[in-house]
Amino acid sequence: MIRVGWKFANPNVKIASVRIRGFNIIEHINKNIENIEVEFFKHKDIKKYNIVIFSKTYSEEDILTAKHLKKEMKSVFFDICDNHFILGGSRVHLLDEMLKLSDKIVVSTSSLKEIILKKNVNPDKILVIPDAIDTFESEKDHCSISHWIEHLKLKRFLSRINTSSVTKEHRIIWFGNSIGSNNDSGMLHLNNLKDLLFKLNTEIPISLTVLSNSKKKYKTIFSSWQIPTFYYDWNISTYEQVLKQHGITIIPINVNDFTIAKTNNRIVTSILSGLNVVADEIPSYKEFKEFIYLNDWDNGLRTYLTNPSKGNEHLALAKKFILENYNIDKISDQWVEIFNQNR
């Protein structure tokens, strides 16, 4: 029996990386794979683990725990899905220490692998395991009353602008953290599209919903926008329903040392919820270039706004591609393989 402890700084399934790169994989392996037992790390059970995965956690306490595990001849894995090396300060020293201690370093994208290779890490220690489709099923009845009220407000907002000339395809949405681990990411990038969306709205009535985690940030950015906008506070129980009421996801990105390493998660989530995507290009998005518009904002938005058949064609092809390449079985098997190699 291989026993694995999966360690997060905060093992909360509301956090996307915990859910997608931890909880979902744990659940799937425990239900489908014999002779492997995986759980969220408990320090009191440290002696029973053959492998401990430190996922985006590398505090001084984590370093001490990893050193102890190495002395006990246990395997240490480090899983990381964002470029935290740009954050500077003591973090870089701790990251470097965790890289040295790790038997395997698992990253979410090839771009992040290239970044870590620059730290003079043995290439054989690094492998790419992408995010799987999010299989988490939230208990909808646990959603707060305030979020259901907001959901009703969103429906009212969309119905008010849903005249004969405004269909689902005209409902645009952006979703994500209001600000990422570095300051040049998140909601602020929507300003890149301000002029284009204003111009489009004079020709084709559109609306924009912002699904995020800071109404204050939303108010700061959108106070002067001249198109109908609505803010919805992200909630694990309602976000899928919110997405499905829209037709197009926009993902503007200022490409920098942080955003270049991001995963394709927002594209996958959008397409599986039935939304077409127009985005700026980062490396993890390139494989979707036949099914979405990259760096082609005016043409991409106009096509999806006026040609639903093209949008449906793209969605059908994209869904097939995602289900073949990012299903939970395929991604879990990659984890199982390295567990067996490092038992």
ZIZIWO-V801289 format. One record per pair of residues at least 12 apart in sequence whose C-alpha atoms are under 8 Angstrom apart, sorted by the first residue. I is the first residue (numbers start at 1). J is the second residue. D is the distance in whole Angstrom. If there is no record, write none. Layout:
I,J,D
I,J,D
This chain:
1,35,5
1,36,6
1,37,7
2,35,6
2,36,5
2,37,6
2,49,8
2,50,6
2,51,8
2,339,8
2,340,8
2,343,6
3,36,6
3,37,5
3,38,6
3,48,7
3,49,5
3,50,5
3,51,7
4,36,8
4,37,6
4,38,5
4,39,6
4,41,8
4,49,5
4,50,6
4,51,5
4,52,6
4,53,7
5,38,6
5,39,5
5,40,6
5,41,4
5,42,7
5,46,8
5,49,6
5,51,6
5,52,5
5,53,6
6,22,7
6,38,7
6,39,6
6,40,5
6,41,5
6,52,6
6,53,5
6,54,6
6,55,7
7,40,6
7,41,5
7,52,7
7,53,6
7,54,5
7,55,6
7,57,7
8,40,8
8,41,8
8,54,6
8,55,5
8,56,7
8,57,6
9,55,8
9,56,7
9,57,5
11,40,7
14,236,6
17,81,8
19,134,8
19,136,7
20,131,6
20,132,7
20,133,8
20,134,6
20,135,8
21,131,6
21,132,8
23,40,8
24,134,7
24,135,6
24,136,6
25,328,7
25,332,6
26,38,6
26,39,6
28,328,7
28,329,8
28,332,7
29,332,7
29,336,8
49,74,7
50,74,5
50,75,6
50,343,6
51,74,6
51,75,5
51,76,6
51,77,7
51,339,8
51,342,8
51,343,7
52,74,8
52,75,6
52,76,5
52,77,6
53,76,6
53,77,5
53,78,6
53,79,7
54,76,8
54,77,6
54,78,5
54,79,6
55,78,6
55,79,5
55,80,6
56,78,7
56,79,6
56,80,5
56,81,7
58,94,6
58,95,6
58,98,7
59,94,7
60,94,7
63,94,7
63,97,7
63,98,6
66,98,8
66,101,7
67,101,7
70,101,8
75,102,8
75,103,6
75,342,7
75,343,7
76,101,7
76,102,5
76,103,5
76,104,7
77,102,5
77,103,6
77,104,5
77,105,6
77,106,7
78,98,7
78,99,7
78,102,6
78,104,6
78,105,5
78,106,6
79,105,6
79,106,5
79,107,6
80,105,8
80,106,6
80,107,5
80,108,7
81,107,6
81,108,5
81,109,7
81,112,8
81,261,8
81,262,7
81,263,8
82,108,8
82,112,7
82,258,7
82,261,6
82,262,6
83,112,7
83,115,8
83,257,7
83,258,6
83,261,6
84,181,8
84,258,8
86,182,8
86,257,7
86,258,7
87,181,8
87,182,7
96,119,8
99,121,7
100,121,8
103,125,6
104,125,5
104,126,6
104,127,8
105,125,6
105,126,5
105,127,6
106,126,6
106,127,5
106,128,6
106,129,6
107,126,7
107,127,6
107,128,5
107,129,6
107,130,7
108,128,6
108,129,5
108,130,5
108,131,6
108,263,7
109,128,6
109,129,7
109,130,6
109,261,6
109,262,7
109,263,6
109,284,7
110,128,6
110,261,8
110,284,8
111,260,7
111,261,5
111,283,7
111,284,8
112,261,5
113,126,7
113,127,7
113,128,7
129,331,7
129,334,7
129,335,8
130,263,8
130,326,8
130,331,7
131,263,7
131,264,8
131,265,7
131,326,7
131,331,7
132,326,5
132,327,6
132,328,5
132,331,6
133,268,7
133,269,8
133,326,6
133,327,6
133,328,6
134,269,8
135,328,8
138,236,7
138,237,5
139,237,7
140,237,5
140,238,7
142,237,7
143,235,8
143,237,6
143,238,8
147,233,8
147,235,8
147,238,8
150,232,7
151,232,8
151,238,8
151,242,8
154,230,7
154,232,8
157,230,7
158,171,8
158,207,8
161,207,8
165,205,7
166,205,6
166,206,7
168,245,7
168,246,6
168,247,5
169,246,7
169,247,4
169,248,6
169,304,7
169,305,6
169,308,7
170,204,8
170,205,7
170,206,5
170,207,7
170,246,8
170,247,6
170,248,7
170,305,6
171,206,6
171,207,5
171,208,6
171,209,8
171,245,8
171,246,5
171,247,5
171,248,7
172,206,7
172,207,6
172,208,5
172,209,6
172,246,6
172,247,6
172,248,5
172,249,6
172,250,7
173,208,5
173,209,5
173,210,6
173,211,7
173,243,7
173,246,7
173,247,8
173,248,6
173,249,5
173,250,6
174,208,7
174,209,6
174,210,5
174,211,6
174,249,6
174,250,5
174,251,7
175,210,6
175,211,5
175,212,6
175,249,8
176,211,7
176,212,5
176,213,8
177,212,6
177,213,6
178,212,6
178,213,6
178,214,6
178,217,7
181,258,8
182,258,7
184,254,7
184,256,8
185,253,7
185,254,7
185,258,8
185,259,7
187,217,8
187,218,8
188,221,7
189,252,6
189,253,6
189,254,7
190,252,6
191,221,8
192,252,7
193,252,7
194,225,7
196,298,7
197,227,8
198,225,8
198,226,6
198,227,6
201,227,7
204,305,8
206,227,7
206,228,7
207,227,6
207,228,5
207,229,6
208,227,8
208,228,6
208,229,5
208,230,7
209,229,6
209,230,5
209,231,6
209,232,7
210,229,7
210,230,6
210,231,5
210,232,6
211,231,6
211,232,5
211,233,6
211,234,6
211,239,8
212,231,8
212,232,7
212,233,5
212,234,5
213,233,5
213,234,6
214,233,7
215,231,7
215,233,7
218,231,7
240,273,7
243,270,7
243,273,6
243,275,8
244,273,6
244,274,6
244,275,7
246,275,7
247,274,7
247,275,5
247,276,6
248,275,5
248,276,5
248,277,6
248,278,7
248,304,7
249,270,7
249,275,6
249,276,6
249,277,5
249,278,6
250,277,6
250,278,5
250,279,6
251,277,8
251,278,6
251,279,4
251,280,6
252,279,5
252,280,5
253,279,7
253,280,6
253,281,8
254,280,8
255,282,7
259,282,8
260,282,6
260,283,7
261,282,8
261,283,8
261,284,8
262,282,8
262,284,7
263,284,6
263,285,8
264,284,6
264,285,6
267,285,8
268,322,7
271,315,6
271,318,7
271,319,7
272,319,6
274,315,7
275,315,7
276,292,7
276,304,7
276,311,6
276,314,7
276,315,7
277,292,5
277,293,7
278,292,6
278,293,5
278,294,6
278,295,8
278,296,8
278,297,7
278,300,6
278,301,7
279,292,8
279,293,6
279,294,5
279,295,6
279,296,8
279,297,7
280,294,5
280,295,5
280,296,8
281,294,5
281,295,6
288,318,7
290,314,8
291,314,5
291,315,7
291,317,7
291,318,6
292,314,7
